[in-house]
Amino acid sequence: MFKLKTLILRLPVILFMSGLILISLSGKYRTSSSLREDVDPASGEENIKIQSANKAARIEIITHRFEQEINGNQAPEGWRFFVLQTRWENIHPKQKVEKDKLEGKADRTMGVKNFARKKETKKEDYVEVDVAYMIEKIINHAYLLADGLAFSLHRVTEDIPEGTNLGEAFMISKFREIRPANFVYLIPEKAENIGFRFFDYEYGHIDLPIQGDIKKALGVDGLAVDIISRAKNDAVEVAVHSFELMDEYDEEEAPEDWRYAVIHLSGKSYLGTNVKDIVQIEPEEYTWVTTEGGYFYYSEGGSTTDEGMIRFTPEVFQHQELAFLVPASDQISQLGLRLRNDVLRLDLTEKKSIDLPKPIATHQDGDIMEVMLFGLWEKNRHITVDLGIQSLETSGIEIQRDAQFMIVVDEERISLDDSLTDELLHRPPTPFIIPPKSFIRFELAYSADSAPSVFYFRGFESEKYMELPHINK
């Protein structure tokens, strides 16, 4: 069963430790009026308040530059590294704290008590302490904005001078302490409007203009990039901007007769009320493409986190990238994303329908699914069967390909040949899970000395023997 991956960032966490107060930005956001003023009801437009500081921290951009290569990492064609040099200052005023809370109470576990004396009233002593500003993971909070899209920190950030470790806490311990921090982002080389966004729902977001119009960088008036299709539900809105077919992706060459379909998309999270959530999705199990013939391929990865997730921020559309290994002879037609048991489908071409042959036989397995047999053929004593499944379920269906689909030769059931099946261009997806209310077409290969007369299907609520026509060779 799919579980939606979200970052639960509880803020603030106030801890007392070693004479200072720690404010921890862990990974969730809270709403704050310090960035945006109220929407003008007459115009429907938001008035953006640009600020270089919130109530706890000030950020200054020292300089920025574009690079095509950093430490041996080459930017892809059409993209450039954006190096941002910043300086952070802790401006949270010191706070008065009872001295006893810092030093610890007196030991009362044993000793002599004088009951004859009158109880003395003690005046509490207070001391001023620094309030540390800590960000548990800077990658969750610091984004570059370009033409309405948000871009995450690139991992090269950890390799440059004064770069930040993306997996460790970023802290400014004391009042008026200054810390330099350099960041690297990968953005389109044609980006015109660029800004910096730091998310902090407790003390206020910080937006800094860098190039062009900050409102256009934030996407206040809509995305300034092309959109092929878009879809939304209560959790997220997703838009597809472009896709390309490549022989190599992330230094991995596609096998013969295959190629990578790389899709550029963006998404914005709607989860959370006063506190907003980042939506994270595991692409290799919950994103896929279908071809014009109805065949189905899960993602091979993309612009993921160290945990292998793609993510969408609140408020601003975050750019992401997904890669799929598909047959070179096929045309992809649709992108699918599953969030819990809800499926978003985004068309990649103007053609809306799938080209399917007329089934030879069909069988409905209760309220679970409908199975379709489209055809079969023989080559070198190998039998290939062309099948389709339409899910009728509101949740995912996990298929056991070797146990549920068999051919019958001389009254003997024969299971598929795993190695032959995995060599097919239209093999079943891995994992073989059908998303809710979705269609999957696939082929299975069998080894047999004679042509099968019957195809056997074992479902969840029924079984079916399907008579086969004369086999094609």
C-alpha positions in Angstrom: 0.0 0.0 0.0 1.4 3.4 -1.0 2.2 5.9 1.7 2.6 9.5 0.7 6.1 10.7 1.7 6.0 14.1 3.4 8.5 16.0 5.5 7.0 16.6 8.9 8.8 19.7 10.0 7.7 20.8 13.5 8.7 24.3 14.3 9.7 25.8 16.6 11.5 23.5 18.9 12.8 25.4 22.0 15.5 23.6 23.9 17.7 24.8 26.8 21.3 23.7 26.4 24.6 25.0 27.6 23.6 28.5 28.3 21.8 29.2 25.1 18.3 28.7 23.6 18.1 26.7 20.4 15.5 27.5 17.8 15.4 24.5 15.5 13.9 24.6 12.0 13.4 20.9 11.4 11.6 20.4 8.1 8.0 21.6 8.3 6.9 25.2 7.7 4.5 27.5 9.5 2.5 30.3 8.0 3.7 33.8 8.7 2.5 37.2 7.7 6.0 38.6 7.5 6.4 37.8 3.8 3.1 38.5 2.2 0.6 41.2 3.0 -3.1 40.5 2.5 -4.5 39.9 -0.9 -6.2 42.9 -2.5 -9.8 41.7 -2.9 -10.3 44.1 -5.8 -7.4 43.0 -7.9 -6.9 39.4 -6.6 -3.2 40.1 -6.6 -0.8 39.5 -3.7 1.4 42.3 -2.6 4.9 40.9 -2.1 6.9 42.3 0.7 10.6 41.8 -0.1 12.8 41.5 3.0 16.4 40.5 3.6 15.7 39.5 7.2 13.0 38.0 9.4 12.7 38.2 13.2 15.6 35.8 13.8 18.1 36.0 10.9 19.4 38.3 8.2 20.7 37.1 4.9 22.9 39.1 2.6 23.9 38.1 -1.0 27.5 39.0 -1.5 27.9 37.9 -5.1 26.7 35.3 -7.6 28.0 33.8 -10.8 27.3 31.2 -13.5 29.5 28.2 -14.1 29.4 25.4 -16.7 31.6 23.1 -14.7 32.4 22.7 -11.0 34.9 20.3 -9.6 34.5 18.0 -12.6 30.7 18.2 -12.6 29.6 19.3 -16.0 26.2 21.1 -16.4 23.9 19.4 -18.9 23.3 21.1 -22.2 20.9 24.0 -21.7 21.6 24.3 -18.0 24.2 26.2 -15.9 25.4 26.0 -12.3 24.4 29.1 -10.3 26.9 29.8 -7.4 25.5 32.0 -4.7 27.7 33.5 -2.0 25.7 34.6 1.1 26.3 35.9 4.6 23.9 35.0 7.5 23.5 36.9 10.7 21.7 35.9 13.9 19.6 38.9 14.9 17.4 37.2 17.5 17.6 39.3 20.7 19.0 37.6 23.7 16.4 36.3 26.2 16.3 36.4 30.0 16.2 33.0 31.6 16.1 31.9 35.2 19.6 31.1 36.4 18.4 27.9 38.1 17.2 26.6 34.8 20.6 26.9 33.3 22.6 25.7 36.3 20.2 23.0 37.7 18.3 22.9 41.0 19.9 22.1 44.3 20.1 18.4 45.4 17.1 17.7 47.6 17.5 13.9 47.7 19.1 13.8 51.2 20.3 16.2 53.9 19.3 17.9 57.1 16.2 20.2 57.1 15.8 22.7 59.9 12.0 22.6 60.7 12.3 25.3 63.4 13.3 28.1 60.9 10.8 30.1 59.1 10.8 29.5 55.3 12.8 32.1 53.5 11.6 33.7 50.2 14.2 33.6 47.5 14.5 36.2 44.8 14.9 34.6 41.4 18.1 35.5 39.5 17.9 36.0 35.7 20.6 35.9 33.1 20.6 36.9 29.4 21.4 34.1 27.0 21.9 33.8 23.2 19.2 32.3 21.1 20.8 30.0 18.5 19.2 29.8 15.1 19.5 26.2 13.7 18.3 24.7 10.5 18.3 20.9 10.6 18.5 20.5 6.8 19.2 23.6 4.8 18.1 21.8 1.6 14.5 21.9 2.9 14.5 25.6 3.3 16.9 27.4 0.8 15.8 27.5 -2.8 16.7 29.4 -5.9 13.8 30.9 -7.9 13.9 31.2 -11.6 10.9 32.3 -13.8 8.4 31.0 -11.3 10.1 27.7 -10.5 12.0 26.7 -7.3 15.3 24.8 -7.6 16.8 22.7 -4.8 20.4 22.9 -3.7 22.7 20.9 -5.8 24.9 18.3 -4.1 28.0 20.1 -5.5 27.3 22.6 -2.7 29.2 20.4 -0.3 32.4 20.4 -2.4 33.0 24.2 -2.8 34.8 26.5 -0.3 32.4 27.5 2.5 29.8 25.2 1.0 27.2 23.7 3.3 26.7 20.1 4.2 23.2 19.3 3.0 22.7 16.5 5.6 23.9 18.4 8.7 22.5 21.1 10.8 23.2 24.7 9.8 23.6 26.8 13.0 24.3 30.4 14.0 24.8 30.2 17.7 25.0 33.7 19.1 23.4 37.1 18.7 25.1 39.2 16.0 27.2 36.1 15.0 27.8 36.1 11.2 28.3 32.9 9.2 29.3 32.8 5.5 27.5 30.1 3.3 27.9 29.4 -0.4 25.3 27.5 -2.4 25.1 25.9 -5.8 22.0 25.4 -7.9 21.4 23.9 -11.4 19.1 26.1 -13.4 18.1 26.6 -17.1 20.6 28.9 -18.9 17.8 30.9 -20.4 16.4 31.9 -17.0 15.7 35.6 -16.9 14.1 36.3 -13.5 16.1 35.0 -10.6 15.7 35.3 -6.8 16.4 33.5 -3.5 13.7 32.1 -1.2 14.3 31.0 2.4 11.3 29.3 4.0 10.6 30.0 7.6 7.0 29.9 8.7 7.7 30.8 12.3 9.8 34.0 11.9 9.0 34.8 8.3 10.2 33.8 4.8 13.1 35.7 3.3 13.0 36.6 -0.4 15.9 38.2 -2.1 16.0 39.6 -5.7 19.0 38.6 -7.8 18.2 39.3 -11.4 15.2 40.6 -13.2 11.8 40.8 -11.5 11.4 39.1 -8.1 7.6 38.7 -8.7 8.2 36.8 -11.9 10.9 34.8 -10.1 8.3 33.8 -7.5 5.7 33.1 -10.2 3.2 35.5 -8.6 1.5 36.0 -12.0 1.9 32.4 -13.1 4.7 30.3 -14.5 6.9 32.0 -17.2 7.8 28.6 -18.8 5.9 26.5 -21.3 3.3 24.0 -20.0 2.3 20.9 -22.0 -0.3 19.7 -19.4 -1.2 20.1 -15.8 -3.3 18.3 -13.1 -4.0 18.8 -9.5 -5.8 17.3 -6.5 -6.1 18.3 -2.8 -2.5 17.5 -2.1 -0.5 18.8 -5.1 -0.6 20.5 -8.4 1.8 19.2 -11.2 2.7 20.7 -14.5 4.7 19.1 -17.4 7.0 21.5 -19.2 8.9 19.4 -21.7 10.4 16.0 -22.4 13.3 14.7 -24.4 14.5 11.3 -25.7 18.1 10.5 -24.8 20.6 7.6 -25.4 22.2 8.3 -22.0 21.0 9.6 -18.7 23.0 10.3 -15.5 26.1 8.7 -17.1 24.1 5.5 -17.8 23.8 4.4 -21.4 20.5 3.0 -22.6 20.6 -0.7 -23.7 20.3 -1.5 -27.4 16.7 -0.8 -28.7 16.0 1.4 -25.6 16.2 5.0 -24.8 15.6 7.4 -21.9 12.5 9.6 -21.9 13.4 12.5 -19.6 10.5 14.6 -18.4 10.8 18.1 -16.9 8.0 18.9 -14.6 7.2 21.0 -11.5 4.8 20.7 -8.6 3.4 22.7 -5.7 2.2 21.2 -2.4 -1.2 22.1 -0.9 -0.8 19.9 2.2 -0.9 21.5 5.6 -3.0 24.3 7.1 -1.0 26.8 9.1 2.0 24.6 8.7 2.8 23.7 5.1 4.3 20.3 4.0 6.7 19.4 1.4 5.4 16.5 -0.7 7.8 13.7 -1.4 7.2 10.8 -3.9 9.2 7.7 -4.6 9.5 7.8 -8.4 10.5 4.2 -9.0 7.2 3.0 -7.6 4.8 5.8 -8.0 5.5 7.6 -11.3 5.3 6.0 -14.8 4.8 6.7 -18.5 2.5 4.9 -20.9 3.0 4.6 -24.6 0.6 5.1 -27.4 0.1 1.3 -27.5 -0.8 1.2 -23.8 2.5 -0.2 -22.5 3.6 0.9 -19.1 7.0 1.8 -17.6 7.9 2.9 -14.1 10.6 5.6 -13.6 14.3 4.8 -13.4 14.9 7.8 -11.1 15.4 11.5 -11.6 16.3 14.7 -9.7 15.9 12.9 -6.4 17.0 13.5 -2.8 19.6 11.2 -1.1 16.6 9.1 -0.1 15.6 8.8 -3.7 12.5 11.0 -3.6 11.2 13.8 -5.9 9.7 16.6 -4.0 7.3 19.6 -4.3 7.4 22.6 -2.1 4.4 24.7 -0.9 3.7 28.1 -2.4 6.1 27.9 -5.3 6.3 25.3 -8.1 9.4 23.2 -7.6 11.2 21.9 -10.7 11.9 18.2 -10.9 13.1 15.7 -13.5 12.0 12.1 -14.2 13.7 9.5 -16.4 12.1 6.4 -17.9 13.6 3.6 -19.9 11.3 3.0 -22.9 11.6 1.1 -26.2 13.2 3.2 -28.9 10.4 2.3 -31.3 7.5 3.4 -29.0 6.0 6.9 -28.5 5.3 7.9 -25.0 1.8 9.5 -24.5 1.1 10.1 -20.8 2.8 10.6 -17.4 1.2 9.2 -14.3 1.8 10.0 -10.6 0.2 8.2 -7.7 -0.4 9.9 -4.4 -1.9 7.6 -1.8 -4.7 6.1 -3.9 -5.2 9.2 -6.1 -3.7 9.1 -9.6 -2.8 12.2 -11.6 -2.5 11.8 -15.4 -0.8 14.3 -17.6 -0.9 14.0 -21.4 2.4 14.4 -23.2 0.9 14.5 -26.7 -2.3 15.9 -28.2 -3.5 12.4 -28.8 -5.7 11.4 -25.9 -6.7 7.8 -26.8 -4.6 4.6 -26.6 -4.3 2.4 -29.8 -5.4 -1.0 -28.6 -6.3 -4.1 -30.8 -9.6 -5.9 -30.3 -9.2 -8.5 -27.6 -9.3 -12.2 -28.5 -10.8 -12.9 -25.0 -11.7 -11.0 -21.8 -12.5 -12.0 -18.3 -13.6 -9.8 -15.3 -12.2 -10.9 -12.0 -15.1 -9.7 -9.7 -14.7 -6.1 -8.8 -10.9 -6.3 -8.9 -9.9 -6.1 -12.5 -10.6 -7.0 -16.1 -8.1 -9.1 -18.0 -7.7 -8.8 -21.8 -5.9 -11.2 -24.2 -4.9 -9.4 -27.4 -2.9 -12.0 -29.2 0.0 -14.5 -29.2 2.8 -15.6 -31.5 5.6 -18.1 -31.7 9.3 -17.7 -32.6 12.1 -20.2 -32.0 9.8 -22.4 -29.8 9.1 -19.4 -27.6 5.5 -18.3 -27.1 4.8 -14.6 -26.5 1.4 -13.5 -25.2 0.1 -9.9 -25.4 -2.1 -9.0 -22.4 -3.8 -6.1 -20.7 -5.3 -5.4 -17.3 -7.8 -2.7 -16.4 -7.9 -2.1 -12.7 -11.4 -1.7 -11.2 -9.9 -1.1 -7.7 -9.5 2.2 -5.8 -6.2 1.0 -4.4 -3.1 -0.6 -6.0 -3.2 -4.3 -7.3 0.0 -6.3 -7.0 0.3 -9.0 -9.7 2.2 -12.3 -9.4 3.1 -12.8 -13.0 4.4 -16.3 -12.8 1.5 -17.6 -10.7 -1.4 -15.9 -12.3 -0.8 -16.3 -16.0 0.0 -19.7 -17.6 -0.4 -21.4 -21.0 -1.8 -24.9 -21.2 0.0 -27.5 -23.5 -1.4 -31.0 -23.6 -3.4 -30.3 -20.4 -0.2 -29.2 -18.6 0.0 -25.7 -17.2 3.3 -24.0 -18.0 4.5 -20.9 -16.2 6.3 -18.0 -18.0 10.0 -18.0 -18.6 11.4 -15.2 -16.4 14.6 -14.6 -18.4 12.8 -14.5 -21.8 10.1 -12.3 -20.4 12.6 -9.8 -19.0 14.2 -9.5 -22.4 11.0 -8.3 -24.0 10.6 -4.7 -25.0 7.0 -4.8 -23.6 7.7 -6.7 -20.5 5.6 -6.2 -17.3 6.6 -3.3 -15.1 8.8 -3.8 -12.0 7.3 -3.7 -9.4 4.2 -5.3 -11.1 1.7 -3.1 -9.3 -1.3 -1.6 -11.1 -2.2 1.9 -9.9 -5.9 2.5 -8.9 -8.3 2.6 -11.9 -5.4 2.3 -14.3 -4.7 0.2 -17.5 -1.5 -1.7 -18.1 -0.6 -3.6 -21.3 2.3 -6.1 -21.3 3.8 -9.2 -22.8 4.8 -12.6 -21.3 7.2 -15.2 -22.8 6.9 -19.0 -22.4 9.1 -21.9 -23.5 7.0 -24.8 -25.0 7.6 -27.7 -27.4 4.0 -27.4 -28.8 1.6 -24.6 -29.4 -0.8 -23.9 -26.5 -4.5 -24.5 -26.9 -5.6 -22.6 -23.8 -4.5 -19.6 -21.7 -5.1 -19.9 -18.0 -5.7 -16.9 -15.6 -6.0 -17.2 -11.9 -7.5 -14.1 -10.3 -8.2 -12.9 -6.8 -11.9 -13.9 -7.0 -12.1 -16.2 -9.9 -10.1 -18.2 -12.5 -10.6 -18.5 -16.3 -9.5 -20.8 -19.1 -9.4 -18.9 -22.4 -9.5 -20.7 -25.7 -6.7 -19.7 -28.0 -6.8 -19.4 -31.8 -4.3 -20.8 -34.1 -0.9 -19.4 -33.2 1.0 -16.9 -35.4 4.6 -17.6 -36.3 
